[in-house]
Amino acid sequence: MAQGDVTILGRNHIWRGTNVVYNFKTGGIQAGTFRTEHDPFFVAGEHLAGKTNTFYSATNAIITTDNYANPAYRIRARRHPA
């Protein structure tokens, strides 16, 4: 577990966040606030959880193909019903 301003270089993308637990073998992750870049997407949110590198859940998440600071558009979700 890492706390503070954490950056993890994953298999195909970069995770940034607070209070991060990452499993390099499975791609499983847990984090407080987070953001990631996985070409062509930018994603940010809170309470990230995922047991594999194929499915993740989060609250107050935003996804866009633009930059974080000033996206031309974005999709926002409070939570995904898993």
C-alpha positions in Angstrom: 0.0 0.0 0.0 1.2 3.5 -0.9 -0.2 6.7 0.5 0.0 10.3 -0.7 0.6 11.3 -4.3 1.1 7.8 -5.7 2.0 7.0 -9.3 2.0 3.3 -10.6 3.1 2.3 -14.0 0.7 -0.6 -14.8 0.7 -3.0 -17.7 -0.6 -0.6 -20.3 -1.3 2.6 -18.5 -0.5 4.9 -15.6 -2.5 5.1 -12.3 -2.3 8.2 -10.1 -4.1 8.4 -6.8 -4.2 8.4 -3.1 -4.0 5.3 -0.8 -3.3 2.9 -3.6 -3.1 -0.9 -3.3 -2.0 -2.5 -6.7 -1.4 -6.2 -7.6 1.1 -6.3 -10.4 0.3 -9.9 -11.2 -3.5 -9.6 -11.6 -3.9 -5.9 -12.2 -6.2 -5.6 -9.2 -6.3 -2.2 -7.6 -8.0 -0.2 -4.8 -7.6 3.6 -4.4 -9.2 6.7 -2.9 -9.2 9.5 -5.4 -7.6 8.5 -8.7 -7.0 9.2 -12.4 -5.6 7.2 -15.2 -4.7 7.5 -18.8 -5.4 4.5 -21.0 -5.1 5.7 -24.7 -7.5 7.1 -25.9 -9.3 7.6 -22.6 -8.7 9.7 -19.5 -10.6 8.6 -16.4 -10.8 10.2 -12.9 -13.0 9.5 -9.8 -13.1 8.2 -6.3 -13.2 4.8 -4.5 -11.6 2.8 -7.3 -11.8 -1.0 -7.0 -10.9 -3.8 -9.4 -10.0 -7.4 -8.9 -8.5 -7.9 -12.4 -7.2 -5.6 -15.1 -10.5 -6.0 -17.1 -13.2 -4.6 -14.8 -13.1 -1.6 -12.4 -15.7 0.2 -10.4 -15.6 3.7 -9.0 -17.8 6.5 -7.7 -18.1 10.0 -9.1 -16.2 8.9 -12.2 -15.5 11.0 -15.3 -14.4 9.6 -18.6 -13.3 11.6 -21.7 -11.0 11.3 -24.7 -9.9 14.9 -24.0 -7.6 16.2 -21.3 -8.6 16.4 -17.6 -8.2 20.2 -17.1 -10.6 21.4 -19.7 -12.3 18.6 -21.6 -14.6 19.6 -24.5 -17.0 16.8 -23.3 -17.1 14.2 -20.6 -19.3 11.4 -19.3 -20.0 11.4 -15.6 -21.4 8.7 -13.4 -22.1 8.6 -9.7 -21.7 4.9 -9.5 -22.0 1.8 -11.7 -24.3 -0.9 -10.4 -22.1 -4.0 -10.3 
